[in-house]
Amino acid sequence: MQFDFDTVPERLGTDSQKWQKYQGKDILPMWVADMDFKSPPAVIEALHRRVDQGIFGYARPVRSTVDGIVSTFQRRYGWTIDPSWIVWLPGLVVGLNVTAQAFAAAGDEVLCLTPVYPPFMTAPANGGRVARTVPLVLDRAARRWEIDWAALEAAVTPRTRLFFLCNPHNPIARVFLREELVRLGEFCVRHNLVLCSDEIHCDLILDDIPHIPTSLLGAEIAARTITLMAPSKTFNVPGLGTSLAIIPDATLRARFVRATAGIVAEVTCLGFAACEAAYTEGESWRLELLAYLRGNRDFLVAELARSLPGIELEAPMEATYLAWLNVSKLGLKDPIAHFEAHGVGLSEGAFFGVPKGQYVRINIGCPRATLAEGLRRMQAALKALPSAASS
Ligand SMILES: Cc1ncc(COP(=O)(O)O)c(C=O)c1O
């Protein structure tokens, strides 16, 4: 290993949302999706160089930044992006909100598959649009979350305007296959829906499954697709607010840009510097990160089997550093409060669109020692349950 993922970084004094939540309490934060790893050295060096210039004026991306993105997506996915398709954004959640505003009127409906990253549901609601959720279905025998195609068709109404896709899907950690994506694309064409494809986790696929950008599924689908991307999850720079929408169709792009006018902040010079370094110089770091995360995932799976009875990872974790755990067998009304009382801070499943008490999400993007300590605390939480005392 050329890079160090084992050292536990000091996060106090880093203005960390993740760590401040439990400041002064002995609770390990394993909730919000940023990792307890330093960013790639190349990113840190690029930021140092920019900071040393001492000037932080309004920024525009330079040619080398855009070229870095275009050549990375070409190499990694065989996706040829015209630079004019790129709309810079200070965050993907901003992109979800702008899309809802731009392509649906108040009262119009936006479809998504649940459980899902909460802003898929809150972004439409923020502007008076309506989020219509279609639950993914767990095929227990195949250990796989499936799209319920009949339910998806049945959810379409005369007011449906948009489909929000998350691929890879947070929190079920699944990568959708070509045939599923084609079927989803055809569904959007048939119902004349704009397809907003959040692909923020696409560089974090742990298994040997290809990521297929939605825009590569054919001209008809690309013409109605808005792809949201960012270096933020992969290279652990979410606090730098640098994301992009890639919109091949000029009319769609103009409508999207109009909806951003005057209300969406610009990306900063630090964000551009980090983004370029991440995409152009971060590949060897990313590959080692993936190997480390695979190790963390395997460790989680082994510990669930060994020491965490009643907590289930129901389907393989194919991507991301976020695991979706079924805790319903524990019979807890408030699993989050119970685990916090035993020193570990997880994400509440209900925020992702499932009933409270059924699921929690754990962030395993951390040094193995931190993960081991978090799982040890979860084990202590299980031992404290009344059912454990009687068994
Ligand atoms: C699917 C998905 N989209 C978007 C985001 C956040 O994007 P941003 O921080 O750029 O708004 C996350 C963060 O966890 C995510 O999981």
The ligand as an SDF file (V2000), in Angstrom:
LIG
                    3D

 16 16  0  0  0  0  0  0  0  0999 V2000
  -26.7670    9.6060   -3.5910 C   0  0  0  0  0  0  0  0  0  0  0  0
  -26.2090   10.8740   -3.0330 C   0  0  0  0  0  0  0  0  0  0  0  0
  -26.3890   12.0220   -3.6960 N   0  0  0  0  0  0  0  0  0  0  0  0
  -25.9040   13.1960   -3.2260 C   0  0  0  0  0  0  0  0  0  0  0  0
  -25.1860   13.2500   -2.0490 C   0  0  0  0  0  0  0  0  0  0  0  0
  -24.6720   14.5440   -1.4940 C   0  0  0  0  0  0  0  0  0  0  0  0
  -24.2160   15.3650   -2.4630 O   0  0  0  0  0  0  0  0  0  0  0  0
  -23.7080   16.8400   -2.1230 P   0  0  0  0  0  0  0  0  0  0  0  0
  -22.9670   16.7920   -0.8320 O   0  0  0  0  0  0  0  0  0  0  0  0
  -22.8430   17.1560   -3.2860 O   0  0  0  0  0  0  0  0  0  0  0  0
  -24.9150   17.7050   -2.0650 O   0  0  0  0  0  0  0  0  0  0  0  0
  -24.9880   12.0690   -1.3160 C   0  0  0  0  0  0  0  0  0  0  0  0
  -24.2880   12.1150   -0.0260 C   0  0  0  0  0  0  0  0  0  0  0  0
  -24.2870   11.1920    0.7210 O   0  0  0  0  0  0  0  0  0  0  0  0
  -25.5000   10.8610   -1.8340 C   0  0  0  0  0  0  0  0  0  0  0  0
  -25.3230    9.7020   -1.1800 O   0  0  0  0  0  0  0  0  0  0  0  0
  1  2  1  0
  2  3  1  0
  2 15  2  0
  3  4  2  0
  4  5  1  0
  5  6  1  0
  5 12  2  0
  6  7  1  0
  7  8  1  0
  8  9  2  0
  8 10  1  0
  8 11  1  0
 12 13  1  0
 12 15  1  0
 13 14  2  0
 15 16  1  0
M  END
$$$$
